[in-house]
Amino acid sequence: MTALVEQKEYERIGSLDGLRSLAIILVLLGHYVVGGDANRGLRSIAYKLSMAGWVGVDLFFVLSGFLITGILIRAREQPNRFRNFYARRTLRIFPLYYLALTIGFVVVPLFSHCSRVLWRDQWPYWFYVANFRVRDVISPCVNVGHFWSLAIEEQFYAIWPAIVLLASTRAARRACIAIVVLSITIRCLMVSMSVDWRPYYWTFARGDALACGSFIAFCFTSAEDRRRLTRWSLPVAVLSGAIVAALAWWNRLETIYRRDDSFTTLAGRVLVPLLLALFFTSLLVLALQWRTMSRVLDIAPFRFIARYSYGLYVWHMMLIPLVIAYTPTLSLWPRAAVGFAASFAAAIASYHLFESPFLALKRYFPQRHL
């Protein structure tokens, strides 16, 4: 996810590393803490909170919109702005992504008992459209279903740079608002047609979080808008967070908006994505503007996690079958700890041994930083 990969461009804003780290920790908890006991004291609370880890993806979407739009705004007057933008994105995102697909679809079947994944099941992942087929189970040994979020972002940024770089600021801000309205409308239509899982995965229904983050990036170009955002961010965060908490209490925290459940409420399917987008957007503003919060988020452990967050996201789900296979006697939390350790090991190794040479090539495509 794009929010996972912009450490260098935004290294001066340490609070963003903190938010990025919180998001990836939530995602890892949501995927590794599975099958726990939801009725036993403190462990019950921890388990229920971890089951809400899927909201980390919504935070990533907001961060991605803000980070990429900020980069594009500063590139408006630069020469070769389209070439440089897409070259840098390609060097950062594609090598690791396609390495993971090659391992999952080519290497694993060669050296395991797993059968080869048919091309008809592979191609959506190779072309970044897997979010339209994410419910399909392609192989018990190849776990790449989490790449749906990467597909959404690539589809969004296939057209978004042209809007930011070619349109006026006013038009681009209006486009952000239009995307939010369109996403809500599409979710309403899907619910009215009794669509099951698609509101969670389809790009057309998930654009509001990306658009909210992008809108904030435009607002931060104006001192007056920035002050206004800061003034309203805390009330919006409290209100949206309280509503989500109330809905979660009513409809169970871990199932309020998950693909695995049959949703029965309009609120869960239509409103929760918007509320989460507003909550995380407000949190982002507070993290950028409140010095105390910024200092809390800008600590060494968060900076460390943020550096490897893209690799963590790519590898963690692919390692789950191995973790389960080699820890059959471990209980829930020790197994989760092994999963965390394996994910960090894979992310650190891939960053230094594989990704770094590609990242070094970004110097040939200069871009203004903060």
N, C-alpha and C positions, 0 to 999 in steps of 0.2 A: 504494500500500500504506500501511496506517495508520502503520507505523513511519516512513514517509517524510514524514509530514505533521505531526508533533507537535513542531515546533521551539519554538513559543512556550510551550506548557505545560511543557516540560522544559528551558528554556534554562539553568537553574542546574546541570544535570548535563551538563557538557561531554563527558564520556566517552561518553555515548549518541550525541552527534553524531559522534564518532570511529567508533563501531561502525556507525552508519548510513552514513557515508561509505565505510567499507570494503566494506559490503554492496553499495552501488550501483556502486562501482568494479569489484567482482567480476562483477556482472551485465553491465556494459558490456563488460568484457574478454571474457566468455563469448559475447557476441553479435557483437562487431565483429572479434574475432580468429578468423576462420573460414577453413579451407583452408590453414593454414600448413604448414611443413615440420617434421615431428615427429622428424627424425633428424639434426639439425645443431647440435651443441654447445649453447651457451648459448641460442640461439634455440629449440632443441628444448625446453629446460626451461621457458622463458617461454611457449612455445606450449602445452605440456601443462598448466601451471598455469592459463593463461587458459581452457583448456577445462573446468576445474573451476569456472568462474565461476558456474555454476548454483547452487552452494551458497549464494550470496549471498541467494537467495530464502528459504532455510531460516533464515538469520540474520534476515531481515526478519520472518518469522513469529514468531520468538521475541521480537524487540523489540516487535512489535505487541501480542502478548499481554501483555507486561509494561506497556507504556505505557498502553494503553487500560484494562486492569484497574486500574492505579493511579489513573487519572482517576476511574473508577467508584467505587472504594473511598472516595475523598475526597468524592464527590458524594452519598454515602448519606444524609446528614442535610440536604442542601440542598433548598430548594423547587424545584419544576419540574425535577427532576433528569433525567427522561426527555426532556422537551422540550428542555432545554438541551444535553444530550448529542447527541441526533440532529440538532438544528439546527446545532451546531458541526461535526459530521462532514459534514453535507450541504454546508455552505458551503465546507469545505476540500477535499472529495473530488469532489463531483459536477460543479461548473462546468468544471474542466479535463478531466475524464474525458469528459463529453458534448461538449465542444468538440472533443476529439480524434476522437470517433466521427463528429461532423458533418463534420469535414474529411475523414476517411477514407472515409465512406460517401456523402457528398453532394457536397462540393466537388471532391475529386480526380477522380471520374468526369466531372464537367462540364468540366474543363479539361485532360484528358489523354486518351490513347488507350484507357484502361481502361474496360471495360464496367461498367455499374452493378451493384452487389452486390444480389442479390435479398433481399427481406425475410426469407425463410425462413432465410437465412444471417446476416442482421443481428441479428435479434431476440434471440438469446442474449446478445449484447454489451450491448444496451440495457437488459436486465433482469438483468444480473450473474449469468448462468448459463453463461457461455461455457466454463468449465472442464469442462463435460460434453460439449463438442463441439470442443475445441481442436485436434483432429487434422484437422479439415476445413480445406482450403485454399479460402478464399473469393475471393481475388483476388491476382494477383502484385503489384499496386500498393498494396494495403491490408494492412499488416502490423500487426495488432493481436492476434496470438496470445498475446503476453505478458500480456494483460489477464486471463488465467486466474487469476493469483494475486490480483488485485484482487477477482475474483468470490468466491474462497474466503473472503477476509477479510470481505466484505460479508455473505455468508451466515452466517459465524460470529458476527458482531456483530449480526445480526438477532435472535438469541436470547440471546447472552451477557450483555448489559446487564441483562436481567430477572433472570438468575440471580444476578449480583453485587449488584444493588440490592435484591432482595427476599429472597434466601436468607441464612441465617446464614453467617458466615465458615467455620465447619467444613463446612457443606454445600457451599459453593462450592469449597473445597479438595478435597473428595471428588469433586466434579464434574470438576475438572481431572484427577484420577487416573483417573476413569472414562473420560474422553475419550481419554487416552493408551492405556488398555487396549483401548478400542473401536477406535481407529485401527489398532493392531497386529493385532487380530483380523480386521478387515476386509481388511487387506493380505494376511494369511495365506489368507483365503478366496478372495481374488482370484487369488492365485498358484496355489492348488489347482485353480482353474477355468481356469487358463492364460490369464488376462486379460493383455493386452499393456501398453498405456500408461496405463490408468486408475488404477492405484495412485499414480501421480505427480501426477495432476490432480484427482481426485475429492475433494471436501471431506471425506467420511467417512473417507478414508484418510490425510488430511494434517493432522488436528487435533492431533497430539501436540506439534508445535512451538509452536503457539499456546497450547495448554494448559500446556506447561512454562513459557513466559514468564508466563502468568497466575498460575501457582502461585507463582512467585518473588515476584510483586507482593504476594500475600497473606502470604508468609513475611516480607517486609520490613516488615510492620506490627508484628512482634514482635522485640525486641532479641535475645532468646535464639535464635529461629529464624535471625536474620540472622548471628549468630556461628557457628551450626552450619553454615549454608550456606557461609560463608567458609572454614571449616575443611575442608569436603569438596570445595569447588569445584575446587581445583587437582588433586587425585588423579582426580576424575571427568573433568576436561578432558584430562589426560594419557592416561588409559586409553581413553576414547572416541575421542580423536584418533588414538591409536596403532592402534586396531582399524580405524578407517576407512582410515588410511594403509596398513595391511597388506592390507586388502581391495582398495584401489586398486592397490597394487603387483601383486596377483594378477590383477585383472580390468581393468586399465588405468584410470588416474585419470579420464580424460574420459568413460568409458562405464560407470562403476560404477552409476549410477542416472540415466540420461538417457532421455528419451522416444524418441529416435531409434534406440535399439538394442533388439535382442531379448534380454531378460534371461534368463539361464539359472541364476542362483543365487538361492536363498532369501535369502541374506544381503543381496544387492544390492537386492532388492525390498522386503524386510520390515524388516531390521535397520538399514540405513543411514539412513533417515529418523529413526529413534529415536536412533541414535548421534549424528547431526548435531544433533538437538534438544538432547541432553544436553551435547554439546561447546559449542554456542553459548550455552546457558543458563549453563553454568559460566563461560564467557568473560564473559558479562554480569555475573555476580556479581563476578568478579575486577575487571572494569572499574569497578564501582561502589565496591568496598571497598578495593582496593589503590591507595594514593595515587600511586605511581610510574606505574602503568599508566594511571591516570586522567589524570595530567598529560600523558603521551605522546599520549593520544587527544584531549585538550582543547587542540588547537592551531588557529590561525587557518585554515589550509587546510581542515581537516576541518570546521570550523564553516561555512565558505563552501560546501563541497560539500553538507553536510547541509541547508542552507537551501533548495537547489534540487533536492534529491534526488527529490522526487515528480515534478517536471517532467522530470527526467532519465529517470526510469523510464517515464513516459508517452510521451515523444517519441522516445527513442533508437531503438526498433525501427521506428517509422514512418518514420524518416529513412534507414534502411538502403538501400531501393531508390534513393533520390536519390544517396546517397553512392557507391553502386556505379555508377550511370549516369554520374556526372560525374567519376569518377576511374578510368577504365578502364585507364590505363597505370601506376597506382601499385601498388607491391608491398604485401604484407600490413600491415606496421606503419605505413607512411605513411598508408595508407587508414584504418587504425584511428584514427590521430591526427586525421585529418579528421573521422571519425565522432564522436570525443570532442568536438572543437571545435564541430561543428554541434549536437550534443546540448546542450552547455552554453549555446550561444547561444540555442537555442530555449527551454530551461528558464528562463534569466534573463529573456528577453523576455516569456514568458508569465506569469511570476511578477509582474513589475512592471506590465505593461500590461493583464493580464486578471485574474489571481487576486487581486491586492491589494484591489480594491474589495469583493470578496466576503469576504475575510478581515477587512476593517474592520467588517463587520456582526456579527462574532462578539462584539463588545462588548455587544450587546443580550442575549446569552445567557451571563451570567457563570458562571465555573467556578473552583473553588479550584485554585490552583497550588501548586507545591512552595515 
